[in-house]
């Protein structure tokens, strides 16, 4: 009987010690858990307050590591969003500055010539007519700039719906070229055209395709007329149709090729509204090409050949 009581007492003591050890371990783990949670809260608060360079550190608690990894991914996404927001704000400021300059410059000139006419500064009727022609030209350029700003705004707001239909890419290219024949003649530019005789069927928005082709031809005439040649080439591949529009003008430096589709970007001082470019034509063309499921690119060897091209997928591939 005595041995049983001793064993029972020993068992109780062992159970008590085990209970105390388990309790201490649980308390220690809880303390570490609470401490880690506080550290995580501090780091998350720093991230919320704008310090998105912070990251949570993993520990030996594997149950928390998945949470920490997820938190770090969220902070990383927040950092990317912040960087994009800063970049967008800087781009928006540059865009507004460029638009303000491009509107103010011709407007100031128009006001100056109007005041000159009002004050009878022109010495002769011929000089008056010259002033009027300048006012008309600058007014038309200003209207074109405002129209393109309006179109770009509608594209950004996704308020330019596409009316997709089956189109003949070859025929649309011919129609676009015909519209520019008087301008090409005035610029004394020779045309080199390679367009297939057969139909080149695409599914796209007619107005978009006409605007893309028109913007690229305008760009080639404005900045390539010194080279006296305008090339139009429609190519069929296994996946799409590609339209290349090229000139032999001064071209674009290699380090500027990635920027030509940016809004209001001009690679040299001559690319200004008085010279004929708004700085938005290529950006609009890029947005419209992408809305129609295609891609756009540029290649340039200055004074040899500068090519702006875009592709539209074939109907069977577009529907896949």
C-alpha positions as CSV (number, residue, x, y, z in Angstrom):
1,X,0.0,0.0,0.0
2,X,2.9,2.3,0.9
3,X,4.6,1.6,-2.5
4,X,1.3,2.5,-4.3
5,X,1.0,5.8,-2.5
6,X,4.6,6.6,-3.2
7,X,4.1,5.8,-6.9
8,X,0.9,7.8,-7.0
9,X,2.7,10.8,-5.5
10,X,5.6,10.4,-7.9
11,X,3.1,10.3,-10.8
12,X,1.3,13.4,-9.6
13,X,4.6,15.2,-9.2
14,X,5.6,14.2,-12.7
15,X,2.3,15.3,-14.2
16,X,2.5,18.6,-12.4
17,X,6.0,19.2,-13.6
18,X,5.0,18.2,-17.2
19,X,1.9,20.5,-16.9
20,X,4.2,23.4,-15.7
21,X,6.6,22.8,-18.5
22,X,3.9,22.7,-21.1
23,X,2.4,25.8,-19.6
24,X,5.7,27.6,-19.8
25,X,6.3,26.5,-23.3
26,X,2.9,27.7,-24.4
27,X,3.3,31.0,-22.6
28,X,6.7,31.4,-24.2
29,X,5.3,30.7,-27.6
30,X,2.4,33.0,-27.0
31,X,4.9,35.7,-25.9
32,X,6.9,35.2,-29.1
33,X,3.7,35.2,-31.2
34,X,2.5,38.4,-29.6
35,X,5.9,40.0,-30.0
36,X,6.0,39.0,-33.7
37,X,2.5,40.3,-34.2
38,X,3.6,43.6,-32.7
39,X,6.6,43.8,-34.9
40,X,4.5,42.9,-38.0
41,X,2.0,45.6,-36.9
42,X,4.8,48.2,-36.7
43,X,6.2,47.3,-40.1
44,X,2.7,47.2,-41.7
45,X,2.0,50.6,-40.2
46,X,5.2,52.0,-41.7
47,X,4.1,50.6,-45.1
48,X,0.7,52.1,-44.7
49,X,2.3,55.5,-43.8
50,X,4.3,55.4,-47.1
51,X,7.5,53.5,-46.3
52,X,7.0,50.8,-48.8
53,X,10.6,49.8,-48.8
54,X,10.0,47.9,-45.5
55,X,9.7,44.1,-45.5
56,X,8.6,41.7,-42.8
57,X,11.1,39.1,-41.6
58,X,10.4,35.4,-41.4
59,X,11.0,33.4,-38.2
60,X,11.0,29.9,-37.0
61,X,7.2,29.9,-36.7
62,X,6.4,28.1,-40.0
63,X,2.7,28.7,-39.5
64,X,3.3,32.5,-39.7
65,X,5.7,32.4,-42.6
66,X,3.0,32.0,-45.2
67,X,1.2,35.0,-43.8
68,X,4.5,37.0,-43.8
69,X,5.2,36.0,-47.4
70,X,1.7,37.2,-48.4
71,X,2.2,40.5,-46.5
72,X,5.5,41.1,-48.3
73,X,3.8,40.5,-51.6
74,X,1.2,43.0,-50.8
75,X,3.8,45.6,-49.7
76,X,5.7,44.9,-52.9
77,X,2.5,45.5,-55.0
78,X,1.9,48.7,-53.0
79,X,5.5,49.8,-53.8
80,X,4.9,49.2,-57.5
81,X,1.6,51.2,-57.4
82,X,3.4,54.1,-55.6
83,X,6.1,54.1,-58.2
84,X,3.6,54.1,-61.0
85,X,1.6,56.9,-59.4
86,X,4.7,59.0,-59.1
87,X,5.6,58.3,-62.7
88,X,2.1,59.0,-63.9
89,X,2.1,62.3,-62.0
90,X,5.4,63.3,-63.6
91,X,4.2,62.3,-67.0
92,X,0.9,64.2,-66.5
93,X,2.8,67.3,-65.5
94,X,5.1,67.1,-68.6
95,X,2.0,66.5,-70.8
96,X,0.1,69.5,-69.4
97,X,3.2,71.6,-69.8
98,X,3.7,70.5,-73.4
99,X,0.0,71.0,-74.2
100,X,0.1,74.5,-72.6
101,X,3.1,75.5,-74.6
102,X,1.7,74.0,-77.9
103,X,-1.5,75.9,-77.5
104,X,-0.1,79.2,-76.2
105,X,2.6,79.5,-79.0
106,X,0.2,79.6,-82.0
107,X,-2.5,81.4,-80.1
108,X,0.0,84.2,-79.2
109,X,1.0,84.4,-82.9
110,X,-2.6,84.5,-84.0
111,X,-3.4,87.4,-81.5
112,X,-0.3,89.3,-82.8
113,X,-1.4,89.1,-86.4
114,X,-5.0,90.0,-85.6
115,X,-3.8,93.0,-83.6
116,X,-1.6,94.0,-86.6
117,X,-4.6,93.9,-88.9
118,X,-6.7,95.9,-86.5
119,X,-4.0,98.6,-86.2
120,X,-3.5,98.7,-90.0
121,X,0.2,97.8,-89.6
122,X,0.2,96.0,-93.0
123,X,1.5,98.3,-95.6
124,X,-0.4,96.7,-98.5
125,X,-3.3,94.5,-99.4
126,X,-0.9,91.7,-100.3
127,X,0.6,91.9,-96.8
128,X,-2.8,91.8,-95.3
129,X,-3.6,88.7,-97.2
130,X,-0.4,87.2,-96.0
131,X,-1.3,87.9,-92.4
132,X,-4.7,86.3,-93.0
133,X,-3.1,83.2,-94.5
134,X,-0.8,82.8,-91.5
135,X,-3.8,83.2,-89.1
136,X,-5.8,80.6,-91.0
137,X,-2.9,78.1,-91.0
138,X,-2.1,78.5,-87.4
139,X,-5.8,78.3,-86.5
140,X,-6.2,75.1,-88.4
141,X,-3.1,73.7,-86.7
142,X,-4.5,74.7,-83.3
143,X,-7.8,73.0,-84.1
144,X,-6.0,69.8,-85.1
145,X,-4.1,69.8,-81.8
146,X,-7.3,70.3,-79.8
147,X,-9.0,67.5,-81.8
148,X,-6.2,65.1,-81.1
149,X,-6.1,66.0,-77.4
150,X,-9.9,65.3,-77.3
151,X,-9.4,61.9,-79.1
152,X,-6.6,61.0,-76.7
153,X,-8.8,61.8,-73.7
154,X,-11.6,59.7,-75.2
155,X,-9.2,56.8,-75.7
156,X,-7.9,57.1,-72.1
157,X,-11.5,57.1,-70.8
158,X,-12.4,54.1,-73.0
159,X,-15.1,56.3,-74.6
160,X,-14.2,55.5,-78.2
161,X,-16.1,52.2,-78.8
162,X,-15.0,50.0,-81.7
163,X,-17.3,48.9,-84.4
164,X,-15.6,45.7,-85.6
165,X,-16.4,44.5,-89.1
166,X,-14.8,42.6,-91.9
167,X,-12.5,44.9,-93.9
168,X,-10.1,44.7,-96.8
169,X,-6.8,46.0,-95.5
170,X,-5.4,46.5,-99.0
171,X,-8.4,48.5,-100.2
172,X,-8.3,50.7,-97.1
173,X,-4.6,51.4,-97.6
174,X,-5.3,52.5,-101.2
175,X,-8.1,54.8,-100.1
176,X,-5.8,56.4,-97.5
177,X,-3.0,57.0,-100.0
178,X,-5.4,58.6,-102.5
179,X,-6.5,61.1,-99.9
180,X,-2.9,62.2,-99.4
181,X,-2.0,62.5,-103.1
182,X,-2.4,66.4,-103.2
183,X,-0.2,66.7,-100.1
184,X,2.4,64.4,-101.5
185,X,2.5,66.3,-104.7
186,X,2.9,69.6,-102.8
187,X,5.8,68.1,-100.8
188,X,7.3,66.8,-104.1
189,X,7.6,63.2,-102.7
190,X,7.8,60.2,-104.9
191,X,5.7,57.2,-103.9
192,X,6.8,53.6,-103.8
193,X,3.8,51.3,-103.2
194,X,3.6,47.6,-102.7
195,X,0.1,46.4,-102.0
196,X,-1.3,42.9,-102.9
197,X,-3.9,42.8,-105.6
198,X,-5.9,40.2,-103.6
199,X,-8.2,41.0,-100.7
200,X,-6.5,41.2,-97.3
201,X,-9.3,40.5,-94.9
202,X,-9.2,41.7,-91.3
203,X,-11.7,42.2,-88.5
204,X,-11.3,45.7,-87.1
205,X,-12.8,49.1,-86.6
206,X,-12.8,51.1,-89.9
207,X,-12.4,54.5,-88.4
208,X,-9.5,53.3,-86.2
209,X,-7.6,51.8,-89.2
210,X,-8.1,54.8,-91.3
211,X,-6.9,57.1,-88.5
212,X,-3.8,54.9,-87.8
213,X,-2.8,54.9,-91.5
214,X,-3.5,58.6,-91.8
215,X,-1.4,59.5,-88.7
216,X,1.5,57.4,-89.9
217,X,1.5,58.9,-93.4
218,X,1.3,62.4,-92.0
219,X,4.2,61.6,-89.8
220,X,6.2,60.3,-92.7
221,X,5.4,63.4,-94.8
222,X,6.2,65.9,-92.0
223,X,9.5,64.5,-90.9
224,X,10.6,62.7,-94.1
225,X,9.8,65.0,-96.9
226,X,13.5,66.0,-97.2
227,X,14.2,62.5,-98.4
228,X,11.6,63.0,-101.3
229,X,10.3,59.4,-101.0
230,X,7.3,57.8,-99.2
231,X,7.0,54.0,-99.2
232,X,3.9,52.0,-98.5
233,X,4.2,48.2,-98.1
234,X,1.5,45.8,-97.1
235,X,2.9,42.3,-96.1
236,X,1.0,39.1,-95.3
237,X,2.5,36.7,-92.7
238,X,1.1,33.5,-91.3
239,X,-0.4,35.3,-88.3
240,X,-1.3,38.8,-89.5
241,X,-1.1,41.6,-92.1
242,X,1.6,44.2,-91.6
243,X,1.6,47.7,-93.1
244,X,5.0,49.5,-93.3
245,X,5.2,53.2,-94.0
246,X,8.7,54.5,-94.6
247,X,10.6,57.5,-95.6
248,X,14.2,58.5,-96.2
249,X,14.4,61.6,-94.1
250,X,16.6,62.5,-91.1
251,X,15.2,59.6,-89.1
252,X,15.3,59.0,-85.4
253,X,18.3,58.4,-83.2
254,X,18.6,54.9,-81.6
255,X,18.3,56.2,-78.1
256,X,15.0,57.9,-78.9
257,X,13.2,55.0,-80.6
258,X,11.6,53.9,-77.4
259,X,10.1,57.3,-76.8
260,X,8.5,58.2,-80.1
261,X,5.1,56.8,-79.1
262,X,4.9,58.9,-75.9
263,X,2.5,61.7,-75.9
264,X,3.8,65.1,-77.0
265,X,7.3,63.6,-77.5
266,X,9.4,65.3,-80.2
267,X,12.9,64.1,-80.8
268,X,14.2,67.4,-82.2
269,X,13.4,71.2,-82.0
270,X,11.9,71.2,-85.5
271,X,9.1,68.9,-84.4
272,X,6.7,71.6,-83.2
273,X,3.2,72.6,-84.1
274,X,4.3,75.2,-86.6
275,X,6.2,72.4,-88.4
276,X,3.0,70.4,-88.6
277,X,3.2,67.8,-85.7
278,X,1.1,67.8,-82.6
279,X,3.1,65.2,-80.8
280,X,0.0,63.1,-80.3
281,X,-0.5,61.4,-83.6
282,X,1.8,58.5,-82.9
283,X,0.4,58.0,-79.4
284,X,-3.1,57.9,-80.8
285,X,-2.0,55.4,-83.5
286,X,-0.4,53.1,-80.9
287,X,-3.5,53.2,-78.7
288,X,-5.8,52.4,-81.6
289,X,-3.6,49.6,-82.9
290,X,-3.6,47.9,-79.5
291,X,-7.4,48.4,-79.1
292,X,-7.7,46.5,-82.4
293,X,-5.5,43.6,-81.2
294,X,-2.4,44.6,-83.1
295,X,1.1,45.9,-82.4
296,X,3.1,48.9,-83.6
297,X,6.8,49.4,-84.0
298,X,9.5,51.8,-85.5
299,X,12.9,51.2,-87.0
300,X,15.2,53.9,-88.2
301,X,18.6,54.3,-89.9
302,X,18.9,58.1,-90.2
303,X,19.0,59.5,-93.7
304,X,18.5,56.0,-95.1
305,X,15.2,54.6,-94.0
306,X,12.8,55.1,-91.2
307,X,9.9,52.7,-91.0
308,X,6.7,52.9,-88.9
309,X,4.8,49.6,-89.1
310,X,1.8,48.0,-87.5
311,X,0.1,44.7,-87.7
312,X,-3.5,43.5,-87.4
313,X,-4.1,39.7,-86.8
314,X,-5.9,37.6,-89.4
315,X,-9.6,36.9,-88.6
316,X,-9.1,33.2,-87.7
317,X,-6.3,33.9,-85.2
318,X,-8.1,36.9,-83.7
319,X,-11.1,34.8,-82.8
320,X,-9.0,32.1,-81.2
